[in-house]
Amino acid sequence: MRVAAMALVLAGCAHAAGLRYTFTPCNARFQDTVAACFYEAGAAWDAFSYDFYADAGIVEKQWKQRYESCMFRRGYNQLGGPVTWQPKERFNGAAGWPWPSDPPKGPWTWVRTAGTGDRHYYDAVCEP
């Protein structure tokens, strides 16, 4: 396992990782746009945080393409790709955001990868 893509153990067999998107510009609509694009990319309901299962019809790669395309169409430019970040604590396995001491920077979702069942938790930040 590469250090840059280190994941924490989840229930002994699957893994959890935090991934953060960075977009520009920052404006009053940013968080609403992130939540709307999470929904448009494949969520079953409109919310600022929700569980989305990639094995329910959309694989993670397709989900990412739809999300990134939605953000671009709404006037945001992605700075690099999603970056893996190290949470300040171990994955707690609880429902919702799994790292209470290291909350998301904005709207978030998680995607379960097909096959291994790994969870990738995505949030997004903006830079001016």
Secondary structure, DSSP 8 states (H G I E B T S, - for coil): --GGG--EEETTTEEEEEEEEEEE---TTHHHHHHHHHHHHH-SS--SEEEEEGGGT--HHHHHHHHHHHHHHTT-EE-SS-EEE--SS-----SS-S-TTS--SS-EEEEE-TTT--EEEEEEEE--
